[in-house]
Amino acid sequence: MAGEPANIGQLPVKRVFTTGEAAAICGVSLQTIIRLFDAGKIAGYRVPASRFRRIPYEGLVRFMKEYGVPLDRLVTGKRKVLVVDDDLAIIEMLVELLERDGRFEVRTAMTGFDAGLRTKEFAPDVIVLDYMLPDINGNAVCRSIRGDPTLRHVKVIIVSGVVSPEEVERLMECGADDFFQKPFSIEQLVDRIMDLACEPSA
């Protein structure tokens, strides 16, 4: 359709966005998007029997045009990945490989606290999360993400060197989407990131 962003890189355009995703795309706070939604400035709907809000593609485009938000923010052709690890060498390796791949926009964090801030700001599609961080473990991070309705779209891949099968099971129960044992195959990790990033939001 004329005037709408091209489907760069042949990746599918999302048809429905969470308020968190819309906030990240428009470069405003989550509270601003919610306020505009509730005031009828952004067309959307509430998920039945819940307080979750959803914004269809057409409604978001209309809002962006009206308020002068560049439409190229809507579709970049890249999936957003947040890499969280306290090992700088691992962070640098993953960032280099993911950016070289060309399909990903990457941000990083080295603590659970920073990961929380980056997740809110960046609204990643996938978080690659080291299980043991200096200030928190993977279970707590997963519970925090799954407890926030605005982050329901975020997928979590846990990576760790030493974790028992029982602990992996607990991670899945807490909301992790997959687990990779260190050392892992970079190719397999990248493929899994892409698979999860392309899954529709719940």
Buried (B, 14 or more C-beta within 10 A) or exposed (E): EEEBBEEEEEBEEBEBBBBBBBBBBBEBEBEBBBEBBEEEEBBBEEEEEEEBBBBBBEBBBEBBEEEEBEBEEBBBBBBBBBBBBBEEEBBEBBBEBBBEBEBBBBBBBBBBEBBBEBBBEBBBBBBBBBBEBEEBBBBEBBEBBBEBBBBBBBBBBBBBEEBEEEBBEBBBEBBBBBBBEEEBEEEEBBEBBBEBBEEEBE
